[in-house]
Amino acid sequence: MNQPVDPISPATRSLSETELDRYARHIVLREVGGAGQRRLLGAKVLVVGAGGLGSPVILYLAAAGVGTIGIVDFDRVSLSNLQRQIAHRSEDVGQLKTRSAAHTAFAINPGVKIALHETRLDAENALDLIGQYDIVADGSDNFATRFLINDACFFAGKTLVSAAVSEFDGQLATYKAHLKGQDGVRIYPCYRCLFPSAPPAEEAPNCSETGILGAAAGVVGTMQAMEVMKEILSLGQSMAGHLVIYDALGTRFRNVRVKPDPACALCGESPAIHDLSIHKG
């Protein structure tokens, strides 16, 4: 399970009787149908982080029949994770999160393929890993990794669905900055268009310092899984070019339009970042 195996092309296979039964509620949707389910079965999604966001993403993608799910994480399950990281159980404490999450996903749907990447994503391996997949779901918990994933997805030409959550708030966006219009101008922003640089450490404490309501991570992670499936199915309106902000205490969602930044260091008119070397050292 260390490397993903290409699933059978959705264009050359029929759904089995078991699949017709398992995915019946997808298939009866006019917008999905059998063709859409075959697209899900043929898709390859890389989930970075098997924590509070990655857990619902992995489980919902597995339940939906996404054919190949890659999980990148090098951490082990701790007792304090269980309040929000629903892919893990009490008996998994001390186990690698990749294996615990895979075990739970297989219990939901043994028909999916899961590739375990038990490593820290870095400048040396990011392009190789991301290049094996169609879409990346970023559930990491620090700005350095988010910038790395954004840059690697841009260079690899991959769609990125990125989410973050803290205390009682969350945010979600889809990035397709690698796409250009017929005039050669970029259509969508990248993560750096919104966040040109990481905030000072004191302004971005982690959840061990600030806390997080577990269900808030579940809400945002479930929305992230939905956006991944929408991209696979070309369903509805893509979130590319938008940022959704979730306020759990007020039960409010705010959708903010975001345009490409011509001065962006990665995807702007005169980019300063041309490879992942900025992330080395």
C-alpha positions as CSV (number, residue, x, y, z in Angstrom):
1,M,0.0,0.0,0.0
2,N,3.0,2.3,-0.3
3,Q,2.2,3.4,-3.8
4,P,-1.1,4.1,-5.4
5,V,-2.3,1.7,-8.1
6,D,-4.1,3.1,-11.1
7,P,-7.7,2.0,-11.0
8,I,-9.4,0.6,-14.1
9,S,-10.3,3.4,-16.4
10,P,-13.9,4.5,-15.7
11,A,-14.5,4.6,-19.4
12,T,-13.8,0.9,-19.8
13,R,-15.5,-0.8,-16.9
14,S,-19.1,-1.4,-15.8
15,L,-20.4,-1.1,-12.3
16,S,-20.7,-4.5,-10.5
17,E,-23.9,-5.6,-8.8
18,T,-22.3,-4.8,-5.4
19,E,-21.3,-1.3,-6.6
20,L,-24.8,-0.6,-8.0
21,D,-26.2,-1.4,-4.6
22,R,-23.5,0.4,-2.6
23,Y,-23.7,3.6,-4.6
24,A,-27.4,3.5,-5.4
25,R,-28.2,6.8,-3.8
26,H,-25.5,8.5,-6.0
27,I,-26.6,6.7,-9.1
28,V,-30.3,7.9,-8.8
29,L,-29.1,11.5,-8.7
30,R,-29.6,12.8,-12.2
31,E,-26.5,15.0,-11.9
32,V,-24.3,12.0,-11.0
33,G,-25.7,8.7,-12.4
34,G,-23.6,5.7,-13.3
35,A,-21.2,7.8,-15.4
36,G,-20.5,10.1,-12.4
37,Q,-20.0,7.1,-10.1
38,R,-17.5,5.7,-12.5
39,R,-15.6,9.0,-12.5
40,L,-15.5,8.8,-8.7
41,L,-14.2,5.2,-8.9
42,G,-11.5,6.3,-11.3
43,A,-10.4,9.3,-9.4
44,K,-7.2,9.7,-7.4
45,V,-7.2,12.1,-4.4
46,L,-4.3,12.9,-2.1
47,V,-5.2,13.9,1.4
48,V,-2.5,15.7,3.3
49,G,-3.0,15.2,7.0
50,A,-5.2,12.6,8.7
51,G,-6.3,14.9,11.6
52,G,-9.4,16.9,12.3
53,L,-10.0,17.9,8.7
54,G,-8.4,14.9,6.9
55,S,-10.5,12.4,8.9
56,P,-13.9,13.4,7.5
57,V,-12.4,13.9,4.1
58,I,-10.9,10.4,4.0
59,L,-14.0,8.7,5.4
60,Y,-16.4,10.5,3.1
61,L,-14.3,10.0,0.0
62,A,-14.0,6.3,0.9
63,A,-17.7,6.1,1.4
64,A,-18.3,7.8,-1.9
65,G,-16.2,5.3,-3.8
66,V,-13.2,7.5,-4.7
67,G,-11.1,4.8,-6.3
68,T,-7.6,5.8,-4.9
69,I,-7.0,7.8,-1.8
70,G,-3.5,8.7,-0.8
71,I,-2.9,9.8,2.8
72,V,0.2,11.8,3.8
73,D,1.0,11.9,7.5
74,F,3.9,11.0,9.7
75,D,2.3,11.5,13.1
76,R,0.9,9.0,15.5
77,V,-2.5,9.0,17.2
78,S,-2.6,10.6,20.7
79,L,-5.5,10.6,23.1
80,S,-6.0,14.3,22.7
81,N,-6.7,13.8,18.9
82,L,-9.8,11.7,19.5
83,Q,-12.0,14.7,20.4
84,R,-12.0,15.7,16.7
85,Q,-10.1,13.3,14.6
86,I,-12.9,10.8,13.9
87,A,-10.9,8.4,11.7
88,H,-9.1,7.1,14.9
89,R,-10.3,5.1,17.9
90,S,-9.1,4.8,21.5
91,E,-7.4,1.5,20.6
92,D,-5.4,3.4,17.9
93,V,-3.5,5.6,20.3
94,G,0.2,5.2,19.5
95,Q,-0.4,3.9,16.0
96,L,0.5,5.8,12.8
97,K,-2.4,8.0,11.7
98,T,-2.1,6.8,8.1
99,R,-2.7,3.2,9.1
100,S,-5.5,4.0,11.6
101,A,-7.3,6.2,9.1
102,A,-6.9,3.5,6.4
103,H,-8.3,0.8,8.7
104,T,-11.4,2.9,9.4
105,A,-11.8,3.8,5.7
106,F,-11.6,0.1,4.7
107,A,-14.2,-0.8,7.3
108,I,-16.6,1.6,5.5
109,N,-15.6,0.6,2.0
110,P,-13.2,-2.3,1.4
111,G,-13.4,-1.6,-2.4
112,V,-11.3,1.5,-2.4
113,K,-7.5,1.6,-2.8
114,I,-5.5,3.5,-0.1
115,A,-1.9,4.5,-0.5
116,L,0.0,5.3,2.7
117,H,2.7,8.0,2.5
118,E,4.2,7.8,6.0
119,T,6.5,10.8,5.6
120,R,6.7,14.5,6.1
121,L,5.8,16.4,2.9
122,D,8.8,18.5,1.9
123,A,10.4,20.2,-1.1
124,E,12.1,16.9,-2.1
125,N,9.0,14.7,-2.3
126,A,6.1,17.1,-2.8
127,L,6.0,17.2,-6.6
128,D,6.5,13.4,-7.0
129,L,3.7,12.7,-4.5
130,I,1.2,15.3,-5.8
131,G,2.0,14.4,-9.4
132,Q,0.5,10.9,-8.8
133,Y,-3.0,12.3,-8.0
134,D,-5.8,14.2,-9.7
135,I,-6.8,16.5,-6.8
136,V,-5.2,17.4,-3.5
137,A,-7.1,18.0,-0.2
138,D,-4.9,20.0,2.2
139,G,-5.8,19.4,5.8
140,S,-2.4,20.5,7.2
141,D,-2.2,22.6,10.3
142,N,0.6,25.1,9.6
143,F,1.4,27.8,7.1
144,A,4.7,26.3,5.9
145,T,3.0,23.2,4.7
146,R,0.1,25.1,3.2
147,F,2.5,27.2,1.1
148,L,4.5,24.2,0.0
149,I,1.3,22.3,-1.1
150,N,0.0,25.4,-2.9
151,D,3.3,25.9,-4.8
152,A,3.6,22.2,-5.6
153,C,0.0,22.0,-6.9
154,F,0.6,25.0,-9.1
155,F,3.8,23.6,-10.7
156,A,2.2,20.1,-11.1
157,G,-1.0,21.6,-12.6
158,K,-3.3,20.0,-9.9
159,T,-6.5,21.3,-8.3
160,L,-6.1,22.1,-4.6
161,V,-9.0,22.1,-2.1
162,S,-7.6,23.7,1.0
163,A,-9.2,24.1,4.5
164,A,-8.3,25.4,7.9
165,V,-10.0,25.5,11.3
166,S,-9.3,27.1,14.6
167,E,-11.4,27.4,17.8
168,F,-14.9,28.0,16.4
169,D,-14.0,29.2,12.9
170,G,-13.0,27.6,9.6
171,Q,-12.3,28.5,6.0
172,L,-12.4,26.7,2.8
173,A,-11.2,27.4,-0.8
174,T,-10.4,25.7,-4.1
175,Y,-7.4,26.8,-6.0
176,K,-6.8,26.3,-9.8
177,A,-4.2,29.0,-10.4
178,H,-2.5,26.8,-13.0
179,L,-5.4,27.4,-15.4
180,K,-5.4,30.2,-18.0
181,G,-8.1,31.6,-20.2
182,Q,-7.9,31.8,-24.0
183,D,-6.1,35.1,-23.7
184,G,-3.3,33.5,-21.6
185,V,-4.4,35.3,-18.5
186,R,-4.8,33.4,-15.2
187,I,-8.4,32.9,-14.3
188,Y,-8.2,31.9,-10.6
189,P,-6.0,32.9,-7.6
190,C,-3.6,30.7,-5.7
191,Y,-3.3,30.5,-1.9
192,R,-0.5,33.1,-2.0
193,C,-2.8,35.6,-3.7
194,L,-4.8,35.5,-0.4
195,F,-1.9,35.0,2.0
196,P,1.3,36.4,0.5
197,S,3.3,35.4,3.6
198,A,2.8,33.6,6.8
199,P,1.7,35.7,9.8
200,P,4.0,36.0,12.8
201,A,4.0,32.9,15.0
202,E,2.3,34.8,17.8
203,E,-0.6,35.6,15.5
204,A,-1.1,32.0,14.3
205,P,-1.0,29.7,17.4
206,N,-1.8,26.1,16.9
207,C,-4.8,24.3,18.3
208,S,-2.9,22.9,21.3
209,E,-2.6,26.6,22.5
210,T,-6.0,27.9,21.4
211,G,-8.2,24.9,21.5
212,I,-10.8,23.7,18.9
213,L,-14.3,22.6,19.1
214,G,-14.2,19.1,17.5
215,A,-17.5,19.4,15.5
216,A,-16.2,22.6,13.8
217,A,-13.4,20.6,12.2
218,G,-16.1,18.0,11.2
219,V,-18.2,20.6,9.5
220,V,-15.3,22.1,7.5
221,G,-13.7,18.8,6.7
222,T,-17.1,17.5,5.4
223,M,-17.4,20.6,3.2
224,Q,-13.9,20.0,1.9
225,A,-14.9,16.4,0.9
226,M,-17.9,17.8,-0.9
227,E,-15.8,20.3,-2.9
228,V,-13.4,17.5,-3.9
229,M,-16.3,15.4,-5.2
230,K,-17.7,18.4,-7.0
231,E,-14.4,18.9,-8.8
232,I,-14.2,15.2,-9.7
233,L,-17.8,15.2,-11.1
234,S,-17.6,18.8,-12.6
235,L,-20.8,19.3,-10.5
236,G,-22.3,22.6,-9.6
237,Q,-20.3,25.8,-9.1
238,S,-16.6,25.4,-8.3
239,M,-15.3,27.3,-5.3
240,A,-12.3,28.4,-7.3
241,G,-12.0,32.2,-6.9
242,H,-14.0,32.2,-3.6
243,L,-13.2,31.8,0.0
244,V,-15.9,30.5,2.4
245,I,-15.5,31.5,6.0
246,Y,-17.5,29.6,8.7
247,D,-18.5,31.0,12.0
248,A,-19.7,28.1,14.1
249,L,-20.9,30.2,17.1
250,G,-23.0,32.4,14.9
251,T,-24.0,29.6,12.5
252,R,-22.9,31.9,9.6
253,F,-21.2,31.3,6.3
254,R,-19.6,34.2,4.4
255,N,-18.5,33.7,0.7
256,V,-15.8,36.2,-0.3
257,R,-14.8,36.6,-4.0
258,V,-11.0,36.5,-4.5
259,K,-9.3,37.5,-7.7
260,P,-5.7,36.6,-8.9
261,D,-3.1,39.0,-7.5
262,P,-1.0,40.4,-10.4
263,A,1.8,40.9,-7.9
264,C,1.7,37.3,-6.5
265,A,5.2,35.9,-6.1
266,L,4.0,32.5,-7.5
267,C,1.3,33.1,-10.2
268,G,1.6,36.8,-10.8
269,E,2.8,38.7,-13.8
270,S,6.4,38.7,-12.7
271,P,6.8,35.7,-10.4
272,A,9.7,35.3,-8.1
273,I,9.1,31.7,-7.2
274,H,10.0,29.3,-10.1
275,D,10.4,26.0,-8.2
276,L,10.2,24.5,-4.7
277,S,13.8,25.5,-3.7
278,I,12.3,28.3,-1.5
279,H,11.0,25.5,0.8
280,K,14.4,23.9,1.3
281,G,16.6,24.3,4.3
